[in-house]
Amino acid sequence: MTLLQAKLSKYTAPQEAKAAGIYPYFRAISSEQDPEVIINGKKVLMFGSNCYTGLVNDPRIKEAAIEATKKYGTGCAGSPFLNGTLDLHKKLEARLAEYIGKEDVMIYSTGFEVNLGVVSCLTGREDYIIWDEQDHASIIEGRRLSFSQQLKYRHNDMESLEKQLQRCEPDKVKLIVTDGVFSMEGDVANLPEIVRLAKKYNASVMVDEAHGIGVFGRGGRGTCDHFGVRDDVELIMGTFSKSFASLGGFIATNKEITNYLRHHSRSYIFTASITPASTAAALAALEIMEKEPERQEKLWEVTHYALDGFRNMGCEIGNTSTPIIPLFIRDNNKTFAITRDLLNEGIFVNPVVSPAVAPQDTLIRFSLMATHTKEQVTTALEKIQKVFRAYDLIP
């Protein structure tokens, strides 16, 4: 055994969870990601998907992906910087710029690579990155790669943010980076106040709209649109792997910033381009989101229904007001065991433990799609009530 193997062999947490019968990951699905999926040959209600629009199995999007594959092939065999730019990519970028309301858009192969490549390279050694302590892991990794000075503020705490801004040298670049909707606990960033403070201290703002697009704003344009601060937020990030029912991501901003990013963002320059199928799927999803506002309305209808149900049940759900509903358990093994028991009851949910959340904040993440019905949500509420009572989590 090599020294590397010997070191890594000490990591036995997965084996221990498997031995206890509570390992909750890599559950193989043998069907489309609809409100109902097939696992081990059995029908299960899916409340673990991030496709808030419910478009992932839409026949129009499937057809767009098929036609793009027929025309362009299965991949681009290179980065956008060299041979990997298609006219289809340019079409999607132009439509996204129009949709988001920014001068220009760059599309990346994944949403993670957007934050990794943007946050890491925009600011210099004497500049500042100021970030919310509950920002997504991709933002964390991006700021770790940056040589800039880095200041963390308490989650959604505007007094803490202002104190960090006061520590910065006035004539240096200051970039505030936050999620719009926080992905694990479902609460929403206080963007109006963040923008106010950014103006007061001459800072720039970047918002990760991965979980806001398709949910908030006109035609699903996100939290920046919802709060009316789109023009004050300099960079808006989005991903295609959620509401756009595809794979990839984008940054929407001004042309001065995209010009710099196209020639310096390493996760853009040194990664193969988003596939033709994924590009066409995202473009089709964008068209549908704009033309079918009733989809967003249906999402909020089932969201409010579920939120009321969990509150009436006595579940601890924190400050969420979105289709992401955290059900706090506050114990790792119990979180895993409840996930297993709910799957046995026909309900698929996601366990969230450290490092995605603090060790004392472990939870079950229950998320909704526009295609869920109230009847399906009612079934889930009944099953969750049964399991939670068995673990003395609710009365």
C-alpha positions as CSV (number, residue, x, y, z in Angstrom):
1,M,0.0,0.0,0.0
2,T,1.4,3.4,-0.9
3,L,1.6,6.3,1.5
4,L,-1.3,7.9,-0.3
5,Q,-3.5,4.8,-0.1
6,A,-2.6,4.4,3.6
7,K,-3.6,8.0,4.3
8,L,-6.9,7.8,2.5
9,S,-7.8,4.4,3.8
10,K,-8.4,6.0,7.2
11,Y,-11.5,7.7,5.7
12,T,-14.1,5.1,6.6
13,A,-17.3,7.2,7.2
14,P,-19.0,5.8,4.0
15,Q,-18.2,2.2,5.0
16,E,-19.6,2.8,8.5
17,A,-22.8,4.3,7.2
18,K,-23.2,1.4,4.8
19,A,-22.6,-1.1,7.6
20,A,-25.3,0.6,9.6
21,G,-27.7,0.5,6.7
22,I,-28.1,4.3,6.5
23,Y,-25.8,5.3,3.6
24,P,-27.9,7.8,1.6
25,Y,-25.9,8.6,-1.6
26,F,-25.7,7.5,-5.2
27,R,-29.3,6.1,-5.3
28,A,-29.7,5.0,-8.8
29,I,-32.7,6.3,-10.7
30,S,-33.8,4.3,-13.7
31,S,-36.3,6.9,-15.2
32,E,-36.6,10.6,-16.1
33,Q,-36.4,13.2,-13.3
34,D,-40.2,13.8,-13.0
35,P,-42.2,14.2,-9.8
36,E,-42.3,10.4,-9.8
37,V,-39.2,8.4,-10.5
38,I,-38.2,4.7,-10.5
39,I,-35.7,3.4,-8.0
40,N,-35.0,-0.4,-7.7
41,G,-38.1,-1.0,-9.8
42,K,-40.4,0.9,-7.5
43,K,-42.2,4.3,-8.0
44,V,-41.0,7.0,-5.7
45,L,-42.1,10.6,-5.3
46,M,-39.2,12.9,-6.1
47,F,-38.7,15.8,-3.7
48,G,-35.0,16.1,-4.2
49,S,-34.7,17.7,-7.6
50,N,-33.5,21.2,-8.4
51,C,-35.5,21.5,-11.6
52,Y,-38.0,24.0,-10.2
53,T,-39.7,24.6,-13.5
54,G,-40.3,20.9,-14.0
55,L,-39.0,21.1,-17.5
56,V,-36.4,18.3,-17.4
57,N,-38.7,15.8,-19.2
58,D,-40.5,18.3,-21.4
59,P,-40.7,16.8,-25.0
60,R,-39.9,20.2,-26.6
61,I,-36.6,20.4,-24.8
62,K,-35.8,16.8,-25.6
63,E,-36.5,17.4,-29.3
64,A,-34.3,20.5,-29.3
65,A,-31.4,18.5,-27.8
66,I,-31.9,15.8,-30.4
67,E,-31.9,18.2,-33.3
68,A,-28.8,20.0,-32.1
69,T,-27.0,16.7,-31.7
70,K,-28.0,15.7,-35.3
71,K,-26.6,19.0,-36.6
72,Y,-23.5,19.6,-34.5
73,G,-22.6,16.2,-33.1
74,T,-22.2,15.2,-29.4
75,G,-19.5,17.6,-28.4
76,C,-17.2,20.4,-29.4
77,A,-13.9,18.7,-28.7
78,G,-12.3,21.9,-27.4
79,S,-12.7,25.1,-25.3
80,P,-14.6,28.1,-26.5
81,F,-11.3,30.0,-26.6
82,L,-10.1,27.9,-29.5
83,N,-12.3,25.6,-31.6
84,G,-15.3,25.1,-29.3
85,T,-17.5,28.1,-30.1
86,L,-20.6,27.4,-32.1
87,D,-23.1,29.8,-33.5
88,L,-25.6,28.1,-31.2
89,H,-23.5,29.2,-28.2
90,K,-23.6,32.7,-29.5
91,K,-27.4,32.6,-29.9
92,L,-27.9,31.4,-26.4
93,E,-25.6,34.1,-25.0
94,A,-27.5,36.8,-26.9
95,R,-30.9,35.5,-25.7
96,L,-29.6,35.3,-22.1
97,A,-28.2,38.8,-22.2
98,E,-31.7,40.0,-23.3
99,Y,-33.5,37.9,-20.7
100,I,-31.3,38.9,-17.8
101,G,-30.9,42.5,-18.9
102,K,-27.2,42.8,-19.2
103,E,-24.8,43.9,-22.0
104,D,-23.2,40.5,-22.5
105,V,-23.2,36.9,-21.4
106,M,-20.6,34.1,-21.3
107,I,-21.6,30.5,-21.0
108,Y,-19.5,27.9,-19.2
109,S,-19.6,24.1,-19.1
110,T,-21.0,24.0,-15.6
111,G,-22.4,26.4,-13.0
112,F,-19.6,25.4,-10.6
113,E,-17.0,26.5,-13.2
114,V,-18.7,29.9,-13.6
115,N,-18.1,30.8,-9.9
116,L,-14.8,29.1,-9.9
117,G,-13.5,31.0,-12.9
118,V,-15.2,34.4,-12.3
119,V,-14.6,34.9,-8.5
120,S,-11.0,33.7,-8.7
121,C,-9.8,36.1,-11.4
122,L,-11.6,39.4,-11.2
123,T,-9.8,41.0,-8.3
124,G,-6.1,41.5,-7.5
125,R,-3.8,41.2,-4.5
126,E,-4.8,44.6,-3.1
127,D,-8.5,44.2,-3.7
128,Y,-11.2,42.5,-1.6
129,I,-13.7,39.7,-1.9
130,I,-16.5,39.9,0.7
131,W,-18.6,36.9,1.0
132,D,-21.6,35.5,2.9
133,E,-20.6,32.6,5.2
134,Q,-23.3,30.4,3.6
135,D,-22.3,31.0,0.0
136,H,-22.3,28.0,-2.3
137,A,-19.2,25.8,-2.3
138,S,-18.3,26.9,-5.9
139,I,-18.0,30.5,-4.6
140,I,-15.9,29.3,-1.7
141,E,-13.5,27.5,-4.1
142,G,-13.4,30.5,-6.4
143,R,-12.4,32.9,-3.6
144,R,-9.8,30.4,-2.3
145,L,-8.0,30.5,-5.7
146,S,-8.0,34.3,-5.7
147,F,-5.0,36.3,-4.4
148,S,-7.3,39.0,-3.1
149,Q,-7.9,39.8,0.5
150,Q,-11.0,37.9,1.7
151,L,-13.5,39.0,4.3
152,K,-16.4,36.9,5.5
153,Y,-19.7,38.3,6.9
154,R,-22.3,36.5,9.0
155,H,-25.1,35.0,7.0
156,N,-27.4,37.6,5.6
157,D,-26.3,40.0,8.4
158,M,-26.1,43.5,7.0
159,E,-24.4,44.9,10.1
160,S,-21.7,42.4,9.7
161,L,-21.4,43.1,6.0
162,E,-21.0,46.9,6.7
163,K,-18.3,46.2,9.3
164,Q,-16.3,44.3,6.7
165,L,-16.8,47.0,4.1
166,Q,-15.5,49.5,6.6
167,R,-12.3,47.5,6.9
168,C,-11.5,47.9,3.2
169,E,-9.3,50.6,1.7
170,P,-11.6,53.1,-0.1
171,D,-9.7,53.2,-3.4
172,K,-9.4,49.4,-3.8
173,V,-11.9,47.1,-5.7
174,K,-14.4,45.5,-3.4
175,L,-16.5,42.6,-4.7
176,I,-19.5,41.4,-2.6
177,V,-20.5,37.8,-3.6
178,T,-23.7,36.2,-2.4
179,D,-26.2,33.6,-3.3
180,G,-29.6,35.0,-4.3
181,V,-31.4,32.0,-2.9
182,F,-29.3,30.0,-0.5
183,S,-29.3,26.5,-1.8
184,M,-29.5,24.4,1.4
185,E,-31.8,26.4,3.7
186,G,-33.9,28.2,1.1
187,D,-33.7,31.7,2.5
188,V,-33.3,34.8,0.3
189,A,-30.4,37.3,0.3
190,N,-31.3,40.9,1.4
191,L,-30.3,42.3,-1.9
192,P,-31.8,45.7,-1.5
193,E,-29.7,46.3,1.6
194,I,-26.6,44.7,0.0
195,V,-26.9,47.1,-3.0
196,R,-27.4,50.1,-0.7
197,L,-24.2,49.2,1.2
198,A,-22.3,48.5,-2.0
199,K,-23.2,52.0,-3.3
200,K,-22.2,53.6,0.1
201,Y,-18.8,52.0,0.0
202,N,-18.2,52.0,-3.8
203,A,-18.3,48.2,-4.0
204,S,-19.4,45.8,-6.8
205,V,-22.0,43.0,-6.3
206,M,-22.1,39.5,-7.8
207,V,-25.2,37.4,-7.2
208,D,-25.5,33.7,-7.8
209,E,-29.0,33.1,-9.2
210,A,-28.7,29.3,-9.5
211,H,-31.7,28.8,-7.3
212,G,-33.5,32.1,-8.1
213,I,-34.0,31.8,-11.8
214,G,-37.2,30.1,-12.8
215,V,-38.5,30.9,-9.3
216,F,-38.4,34.6,-8.6
217,G,-38.9,37.7,-10.9
218,R,-40.7,38.4,-14.1
219,G,-40.6,35.3,-16.3
220,G,-38.4,33.6,-13.7
221,R,-35.5,36.2,-14.1
222,G,-34.4,35.7,-10.5
223,T,-34.1,37.6,-7.2
224,C,-32.3,40.6,-8.7
225,D,-35.3,41.2,-10.9
226,H,-37.7,40.4,-8.1
227,F,-36.1,43.1,-5.9
228,G,-35.7,45.6,-8.7
229,V,-31.9,45.8,-8.3
230,R,-30.8,44.2,-11.6
231,D,-29.1,47.3,-12.9
232,D,-27.2,47.7,-9.6
233,V,-25.9,44.2,-9.5
234,E,-22.8,44.2,-11.7
235,L,-22.5,40.4,-12.2
236,I,-25.4,37.9,-12.3
237,M,-24.6,34.2,-12.4
238,G,-26.9,31.4,-13.4
239,T,-26.8,27.7,-14.0
240,F,-28.5,25.5,-16.6
241,S,-28.7,22.4,-14.4
242,K,-31.8,23.5,-12.5
243,S,-34.6,25.5,-13.9
244,F,-33.1,25.4,-17.4
245,A,-33.3,21.6,-17.3
246,S,-29.8,21.1,-18.9
247,L,-26.2,21.4,-17.9
248,G,-23.9,24.4,-17.9
249,G,-23.8,27.9,-16.6
250,F,-23.4,31.6,-17.4
251,I,-22.3,35.0,-16.2
252,A,-24.2,38.1,-17.3
253,T,-22.5,41.5,-16.9
254,N,-21.0,44.4,-18.9
255,K,-18.7,44.0,-21.9
256,E,-15.7,45.3,-20.1
257,I,-15.9,42.4,-17.6
258,T,-16.6,39.7,-20.2
259,N,-13.8,40.9,-22.3
260,Y,-11.4,40.4,-19.4
261,L,-13.0,37.0,-18.4
262,R,-12.8,35.6,-21.9
263,H,-9.0,36.0,-21.8
264,H,-8.3,35.3,-18.1
265,S,-10.9,32.9,-16.7
266,R,-9.1,29.6,-16.5
267,S,-12.2,27.4,-16.0
268,Y,-13.5,29.0,-19.3
269,I,-10.4,28.9,-21.4
270,F,-9.2,25.5,-20.3
271,T,-12.4,23.5,-20.3
272,A,-14.3,22.0,-23.3
273,S,-17.4,23.9,-24.3
274,I,-20.9,23.1,-23.3
275,T,-22.3,20.4,-25.6
276,P,-24.7,21.2,-28.5
277,A,-27.5,19.2,-26.8
278,S,-27.1,21.1,-23.5
279,T,-27.0,24.4,-25.3
280,A,-30.2,23.8,-27.3
281,A,-32.0,22.4,-24.2
282,A,-31.2,25.5,-22.2
283,L,-32.3,27.8,-25.1
284,A,-35.6,25.9,-25.4
285,A,-36.2,26.1,-21.6
286,L,-35.6,29.8,-21.7
287,E,-38.2,30.2,-24.4
288,I,-40.7,28.1,-22.4
289,M,-40.1,30.0,-19.2
290,E,-40.9,33.3,-20.9
291,K,-44.0,32.1,-22.7
292,E,-45.5,30.0,-19.8
293,P,-45.7,32.2,-16.7
294,E,-48.3,29.8,-15.3
295,R,-45.5,27.3,-14.7
296,Q,-44.0,29.7,-12.2
297,E,-47.4,30.4,-10.7
298,K,-48.0,26.6,-10.2
299,L,-44.6,26.3,-8.5
300,W,-45.5,29.0,-5.9
301,E,-48.9,27.4,-5.4
302,V,-47.4,24.1,-4.4
303,T,-44.6,25.8,-2.5
304,H,-47.0,27.7,-0.2
305,Y,-49.1,24.6,0.2
306,A,-46.1,22.6,1.4
307,L,-44.8,25.4,3.6
308,D,-48.1,25.7,5.4
309,G,-48.2,21.9,5.8
310,F,-44.8,21.7,7.4
311,R,-45.5,24.6,9.7
312,N,-48.8,23.1,10.8
313,M,-47.0,19.8,11.4
314,G,-44.6,21.5,13.7
315,C,-41.4,21.0,11.7
316,E,-38.5,23.3,12.1
317,I,-38.0,24.8,8.7
318,G,-35.9,28.0,9.5
319,N,-36.3,31.1,7.4
320,T,-37.2,29.6,4.1
321,S,-39.8,31.2,1.8
322,T,-38.9,29.3,-1.3
323,P,-39.4,25.9,-3.0
324,I,-36.3,24.8,-1.0
325,I,-37.6,23.7,2.4
326,P,-35.1,22.6,5.0
327,L,-36.4,20.1,7.6
328,F,-33.9,20.4,10.5
329,I,-32.8,17.2,12.1
330,R,-29.5,18.3,13.8
331,D,-27.9,14.9,13.9
332,N,-25.9,13.2,11.1
333,N,-26.9,9.6,11.7
334,K,-30.5,10.5,12.3
335,T,-30.6,12.5,9.1
336,F,-29.3,9.5,7.2
337,A,-31.7,7.1,8.9
338,I,-34.7,9.4,8.2
339,T,-33.7,9.7,4.5
340,R,-33.6,5.9,4.3
341,D,-36.9,5.5,6.1
342,L,-38.6,8.0,3.8
343,L,-37.3,6.3,0.7
344,N,-38.8,3.1,2.0
345,E,-42.1,5.0,2.3
346,G,-41.8,6.1,-1.3
347,I,-40.4,9.7,-0.7
348,F,-37.1,10.8,-2.2
349,V,-35.4,13.7,-0.2
350,N,-31.8,14.7,0.2
351,P,-29.8,14.6,3.4
352,V,-27.6,17.7,4.0
353,V,-24.8,17.3,6.4
354,S,-21.4,19.0,7.0
355,P,-19.7,20.6,5.1
356,A,-22.8,21.7,3.1
357,V,-24.1,23.1,6.4
358,A,-22.7,23.5,9.9
359,P,-22.5,20.2,11.9
360,Q,-25.2,21.3,14.2
361,D,-27.5,22.3,11.3
362,T,-28.0,18.9,9.5
363,L,-31.3,18.7,7.7
364,I,-33.5,17.0,5.1
365,R,-33.8,19.1,2.0
366,F,-37.3,19.0,0.5
367,S,-37.6,20.8,-2.8
368,L,-40.5,21.4,-5.2
369,M,-41.1,21.5,-8.9
370,A,-43.8,23.2,-10.9
371,T,-45.1,19.8,-12.0
372,H,-45.8,18.5,-8.5
373,T,-49.4,18.2,-7.6
374,K,-51.1,19.1,-4.3
375,E,-52.0,15.4,-4.0
376,Q,-48.3,14.4,-4.3
377,V,-47.3,17.0,-1.7
378,T,-50.1,15.8,0.6
379,T,-48.8,12.2,0.4
380,A,-45.3,13.4,1.2
381,L,-46.5,15.4,4.2
382,E,-48.3,12.4,5.5
383,K,-45.2,10.1,5.1
384,I,-42.9,12.7,6.6
385,Q,-45.2,13.2,9.6
386,K,-45.2,9.4,10.2
387,V,-41.4,9.1,10.1
388,F,-40.7,12.3,12.0
389,R,-43.0,11.2,14.8
390,A,-41.2,7.9,15.0
391,Y,-38.0,9.9,15.7
392,D,-39.8,12.3,18.2
393,L,-39.1,15.3,16.0
394,I,-42.6,16.6,16.0
395,P,-45.6,16.2,18.4
